Amino acid sequence: MESEEDAMKKAQMFEARARNISHNVRCTECGSQSIEDSQADVAILLRKLIRDEIRAGKTDKEIYKKLEKDFGETVLYAPRFDLQTAALWLSPFLVAGAAAGIWAYQKHRQKTNVHIMALNLVRGVPLTPKEKQTMLDILTPPPPQRKRWW
């Protein structure tokens, strides 16, 4: 009884491992699906290849390396970090940095515009309603803080 239960657990582990690997491998025919989701002939063959490699006792890393060697780097959904893929990996940080830089520049420019508005006011150039409101917001002192007797 115990060995039958162990065999069932091993089969479930084997299948879960094969499915996990298959979800991380791109179908070479479809391109947009994993081989687990694809019904293309090449996907079926790759799923069989993965199961054969697992039965042969290969680790997940070894299976990924074999697939990458046989089908190229694009077969894996997560490319390696190297000089060629650095732009791909770093692009989210570059975009976030550019957005932060633009935001900081806009804030700086907004403060600088207050000085320009003040100079224009001294020169006699009329302010637009938005500029007037901005000047009032800046020049209006904050409400006094209540002093507490305790």
C-alpha positions in Angstrom: 0.0 0.0 0.0 2.8 2.4 1.0 4.8 1.9 -2.2 1.7 2.5 -4.4 1.2 5.8 -2.6 4.8 6.7 -3.0 4.6 5.9 -6.7 1.6 8.2 -7.1 3.4 11.0 -5.3 6.5 10.5 -7.6 4.3 10.6 -10.7 2.6 13.8 -9.5 6.0 15.4 -8.7 7.2 14.3 -12.1 4.2 15.8 -13.9 4.3 19.0 -11.9 8.0 19.5 -12.7 7.5 18.8 -16.4 4.6 21.3 -16.5 6.6 23.9 -14.7 9.5 23.6 -17.2 7.0 23.6 -20.1 5.4 26.8 -18.9 8.8 28.5 -19.1 9.6 27.4 -22.6 8.3 29.3 -25.7 6.8 27.4 -28.6 9.2 27.9 -31.5 6.3 27.7 -34.0 3.8 29.9 -32.3 6.2 32.3 -30.5 3.5 33.7 -28.3 2.6 30.6 -26.3 4.4 28.3 -24.0 4.8 24.8 -25.2 2.4 23.8 -22.4 -0.4 25.8 -23.9 0.4 25.2 -27.6 -0.9 22.3 -29.7 1.7 22.7 -32.4 3.6 19.5 -33.4 6.9 21.0 -32.3 5.4 21.9 -28.8 4.2 18.3 -28.4 7.7 17.0 -29.3 9.4 19.5 -26.9 7.0 18.4 -24.0 8.0 14.8 -24.8 11.7 15.7 -24.9 11.4 17.4 -21.5 9.7 14.4 -19.9 12.4 12.1 -21.4 15.1 14.4 -19.9 13.5 14.3 -16.5 13.3 10.5 -16.7 17.0 10.5 -17.5 17.6 12.2 -14.2 18.6 15.7 -15.6 18.1 18.8 -13.5 15.9 21.7 -14.6 19.0 23.8 -15.2 20.4 21.1 -17.5 17.2 20.8 -19.4 17.0 24.6 -19.9 20.6 24.6 -21.1 19.9 21.8 -23.6 16.9 23.5 -24.9 18.7 26.8 -25.2 21.6 25.1 -27.0 19.4 23.3 -29.4 16.8 26.1 -30.2 18.6 29.3 -29.3 18.2 31.8 -26.5 14.7 32.9 -27.6 13.2 29.5 -26.6 13.2 30.6 -22.9 10.9 33.2 -21.6 13.5 34.6 -19.2 16.6 35.6 -21.1 20.0 35.6 -19.4 21.5 38.8 -18.1 24.6 39.5 -20.3 25.9 42.3 -22.4 23.4 41.7 -25.2 20.3 41.6 -23.0 21.4 44.3 -20.5 19.2 46.9 -22.3 16.2 44.6 -22.0 16.7 44.0 -18.3 17.6 47.6 -17.5 14.9 49.3 -19.6 12.3 49.5 -16.8 14.8 51.3 -14.6 15.9 53.6 -17.5 12.2 54.5 -18.2 11.5 55.1 -14.5 14.7 57.3 -14.2 13.7 59.3 -17.2 10.2 59.8 -15.8 11.6 60.9 -12.5 13.9 63.3 -14.2 11.1 64.8 -16.3 9.0 65.2 -13.2 11.9 66.9 -11.2 12.5 69.2 -14.2 8.9 70.2 -14.4 8.8 70.9 -10.6 12.0 73.0 -11.0 10.6 74.8 -14.0 7.4 75.5 -12.1 9.3 77.2 -9.3 11.4 79.1 -11.9 8.2 80.2 -13.6 7.1 81.9 -10.3 10.2 84.1 -10.5 9.5 84.9 -14.2 5.9 85.7 -13.3 7.1 88.1 -10.6 9.5 89.8 -13.0 6.7 90.1 -15.6 4.5 91.6 -12.9 7.2 94.2 -12.1 7.6 95.0 -15.8 3.8 95.6 -16.2 3.0 92.4 -18.1 -0.5 91.2 -17.2 -0.8 87.7 -15.7 -3.1 85.0 -17.0 -5.8 83.8 -14.6 -3.8 80.6 -13.9 -0.6 82.6 -13.2 -2.6 84.9 -10.8 -3.9 81.8 -9.0 -0.4 80.4 -8.7 0.9 83.6 -7.3 -1.9 83.8 -4.8 -1.3 80.2 -3.7 2.4 80.9 -3.2 2.1 84.3 -1.6 -0.8 83.4 0.8 0.7 82.6 4.2 -0.4 79.4 5.8 -3.0 79.6 8.6 -1.6 80.2 12.0 -1.2 77.2 14.2 -3.4 77.1 17.3 -1.5 77.4 20.5 -2.6 75.0 23.1 -2.6 76.0 26.7 -1.4 72.6 28.0 
